[in-house]
Amino acid sequence: MQMLKAGGFARTGLFFSTLFFAAQIGAMVLTDTPSPIATIGQTYYFTPKMKYANPCASCFHVSGLPGWMRFNPKDGGIWGTPTAAGTWSNITISAWNGVDGATLPPFKITVKSAPLLRIAGSPAATAAVSQYYYFKPTVTAAANSKLTYKISNRPAWAAFNASTGALYGTPAAANVATFANVLISVTNGSTTAGLPAFKIAVTRPVIGHAALSWTKPTRNTDGTPLTNLAGFHVHYGLSVTALNQVVTVASPNAGGASIENLTGGKWYFAMSSYTNAGVEGVTSTPVSKTIQ
């Protein structure tokens, strides 16, 4: 009776031990779903989750892995940065501890081109005190893209438009300094493009003058003598097609004029005469002078 009882106890103990071990093995499960899409130039990551009372170490395996990806046998993670478009199918990740295992359903990864997004432009490297500064980058993006612009290290004297990327403002004398490492970028929500870092040196304006001279006209355009000359108009500006500033020299005997307070840049000048009746003569061919 004692031996039978002892034998029965041994079988009973083995029976319960076997049931417990089977339940432990059956708990091994791999979960999570890898993204089916990767983008050229952007790193792809995926690591499965394991449900198991005693996780195994370095027991993961992979098959069908794309050549641009790497694999970690310790946790089953895959990662990489694709450089070309394509589709890789029938990729499997499994785990095996020598007794039991689990496998994710086969999956595929399709690599697509990155959404079209480019930003370009050359911001002016200087801004003069009391002169308006403006820069707006040029952006190429897919149709109907929702774009948002950002800036880092914005000069305190300038404003920034997050909808257009425009940087603008008028620096004061107190702002004379160099503002470095200014960064402007744009994002469409999935891709970001940025301009190279640039700097803006705020300088005191260059002020100069231009001395102009001319020969007083003596005849009208029809060849008749000019007897009622009243004076001259000097037209000038920073563009040969936009001489939008005018100085009047109200003397028929003047042979020239000095235009003062010209800021740095290339200025263009032309002269016309007018009569006592207010008739304006033909404007002369423009001449130019660079103030620097």
Buried (B, 14 or more C-beta within 10 A) or exposed (E): EEEEEEEEEEEEEEEEEEEEEEEBEEEBEBEEEBEEEBBBEEEBEBBBEBEBEEEBEEBBBBEBBBEBBEBEEEBBBBBBEBEEEEEBEEBBBBBBBEEBBBBBEEBEBBBEEEEEBEBEEEBEEEBBBEBEBEBBBEBEBEEEBEBEBBBEEBBEBBEBEEEEBBBEBBBEEEBBBEBEEBBBBBBBEEBEBBBEEBBBBBBEBEEBEBEBEBEEBEEBEEEEEBEEBBBBBBBBBBEBEEBEBEBEBEEBEBEEBEBEEBBBBEBBBBBBBBBEEEEEBEEBEBBEBEBE
